[in-house]
């Protein structure tokens, strides 16, 4: 039985942003770091999928699904930065050191992958909530709220997966 959520095939959230938000260069700059974090999150979920695939195919598929949803977040944040008058900047950082993973098998390994994904998700929620408190623009708040909701769902699904171990 697949662990993928029933709404896995929902169409992407694509609000029209250009011309619907007030120019806010400060917010655009603040979102720049989250834009980079979303790119990292895509790579991290794909890496987790790769690492878990031979041990638990359903978990690997769940990580793949989350990676696709993070691509949508990356796009949304980039579009929001542009609509606010900024320019989404692209640079990468390596934040996972695979050599830390001495144990690469078993439920402890899978649990570690999920706990790290939960930790990353909580950090993203905190950052988005902080930015939400810094704007009154309802469109910006709507986009941030949508992303926060997705992150909460990812965290909850991963917690349920840990409970099944």
C-alpha positions as CSV (number, residue, x, y, z in Angstrom):
1,X,0.0,0.0,0.0
2,X,1.4,3.4,-1.0
3,X,2.2,6.0,1.6
4,X,1.7,8.9,-0.8
5,X,-1.1,11.3,0.3
6,X,-4.4,11.1,-1.5
7,X,-4.0,14.7,-2.8
8,X,-0.5,13.9,-4.4
9,X,-1.8,14.9,-7.8
10,X,-3.1,18.4,-6.9
11,X,-2.3,21.1,-9.4
12,X,0.3,23.6,-8.4
13,X,-0.6,26.7,-6.5
14,X,0.1,29.5,-9.0
15,X,-1.3,32.8,-8.0
16,X,-0.9,35.9,-10.2
17,X,1.6,38.0,-8.3
18,X,3.0,40.6,-10.7
19,X,1.0,43.8,-10.3
20,X,-0.9,42.4,-7.3
21,X,1.6,43.2,-4.6
22,X,3.1,46.5,-3.6
23,X,6.8,46.9,-4.3
24,X,8.7,46.0,-1.2
25,X,12.5,45.7,-1.7
26,X,13.1,44.9,1.9
27,X,10.8,41.9,1.8
28,X,12.2,40.9,-1.6
29,X,15.7,40.8,0.0
30,X,14.5,39.0,3.0
31,X,12.9,36.3,0.8
32,X,16.3,35.8,-1.0
33,X,17.7,33.6,1.7
34,X,14.5,31.5,1.7
35,X,14.8,31.2,-2.0
36,X,18.2,29.6,-1.6
37,X,16.9,27.4,1.2
38,X,14.1,26.1,-1.0
39,X,16.8,25.1,-3.6
40,X,18.7,23.3,-0.9
41,X,15.4,21.6,0.3
42,X,14.8,20.3,-3.2
43,X,18.3,18.7,-3.4
44,X,18.0,17.4,0.2
45,X,14.7,15.6,-0.5
46,X,16.0,14.1,-3.7
47,X,19.1,13.0,-1.8
48,X,17.0,11.4,0.9
49,X,14.9,9.7,-1.8
50,X,18.0,8.2,-3.3
51,X,19.4,7.1,0.1
52,X,16.2,5.5,1.2
53,X,15.1,3.9,-2.1
54,X,16.7,0.5,-1.6
55,X,15.4,0.2,2.0
56,X,11.9,1.6,1.6
57,X,10.5,2.4,-1.8
58,X,7.3,4.1,-0.4
59,X,9.4,6.4,1.7
60,X,11.6,7.2,-1.2
61,X,8.5,8.1,-3.3
62,X,7.3,10.3,-0.5
63,X,10.6,12.2,-0.5
64,X,10.3,12.5,-4.3
65,X,6.8,14.0,-3.9
66,X,8.1,16.5,-1.3
67,X,10.9,17.5,-3.7
68,X,8.4,18.2,-6.4
69,X,6.4,20.3,-4.0
70,X,9.5,22.2,-2.9
71,X,10.2,23.0,-6.6
72,X,6.8,24.7,-6.5
73,X,7.9,26.6,-3.4
74,X,11.1,27.6,-5.1
75,X,9.1,28.9,-8.1
76,X,6.6,30.7,-5.9
77,X,9.3,32.5,-3.8
78,X,11.1,33.5,-6.9
79,X,8.0,34.9,-8.5
80,X,7.2,36.7,-5.2
81,X,10.7,38.2,-5.1
82,X,10.2,39.5,-8.7
83,X,6.7,40.8,-8.0
84,X,8.1,42.7,-5.0
85,X,10.7,44.4,-7.2
86,X,13.6,42.2,-6.5
87,X,15.7,39.8,-8.5
88,X,15.8,36.2,-7.5
89,X,19.5,35.3,-7.1
90,X,20.8,31.8,-7.7
91,X,23.7,30.4,-5.9
92,X,24.2,27.1,-4.1
93,X,25.6,25.9,-0.9
94,X,26.4,22.3,0.2
95,X,24.8,21.7,3.6
96,X,24.7,17.9,3.8
97,X,27.9,16.0,4.5
98,X,27.2,12.5,3.4
99,X,30.2,11.2,5.3
100,X,28.2,11.7,8.5
101,X,26.1,8.8,7.5
102,X,28.2,5.9,8.6
103,X,25.2,3.7,9.1
104,X,23.4,3.6,5.8
105,X,20.9,0.8,6.4
106,X,18.1,-0.1,8.7
107,X,15.3,1.7,10.4
108,X,17.7,3.9,12.5
109,X,19.1,5.3,9.2
110,X,15.6,5.9,7.7
111,X,14.5,7.6,11.0
112,X,17.5,9.8,10.9
113,X,16.7,10.9,7.3
114,X,13.1,11.7,8.4
115,X,14.1,13.5,11.6
116,X,16.5,15.7,9.7
117,X,13.8,16.5,7.1
118,X,11.4,17.4,10.0
119,X,14.1,19.7,11.5
120,X,14.6,21.4,8.2
121,X,10.9,21.8,7.7
122,X,10.5,23.4,11.1
123,X,13.3,25.8,10.4
124,X,11.6,26.8,7.1
125,X,8.2,27.3,8.9
126,X,9.9,29.5,11.5
127,X,11.5,31.6,8.8
128,X,8.3,32.0,6.8
129,X,6.3,32.9,9.9
130,X,8.8,35.5,10.8
131,X,8.5,37.1,7.4
132,X,4.7,36.8,7.5
133,X,4.8,39.0,10.6
134,X,6.8,41.6,8.7
135,X,4.2,42.3,6.0
136,X,0.5,43.4,5.8
137,X,0.3,42.6,2.1
138,X,-2.5,40.1,1.9
139,X,-1.2,38.5,-1.3
140,X,2.3,38.0,0.2
141,X,0.8,36.6,3.4
142,X,-1.4,34.2,1.3
143,X,1.7,32.8,-0.5
144,X,3.7,32.5,2.7
145,X,0.7,30.9,4.4
146,X,0.3,28.4,1.6
147,X,4.0,27.4,1.8
148,X,3.8,27.1,5.6
149,X,0.8,24.8,5.3
150,X,2.7,22.6,2.9
151,X,5.6,22.5,5.3
152,X,3.4,21.5,8.2
153,X,1.9,18.8,6.1
154,X,5.3,17.4,5.2
155,X,6.3,17.4,8.9
156,X,3.1,15.7,10.0
157,X,3.5,13.0,7.3
158,X,7.1,12.4,8.3
159,X,6.1,12.1,11.9
160,X,3.5,9.4,11.0
161,X,6.2,7.6,9.0
162,X,8.5,7.6,12.0
163,X,5.7,6.2,14.2
164,X,5.3,3.3,11.8
165,X,8.9,2.2,12.2
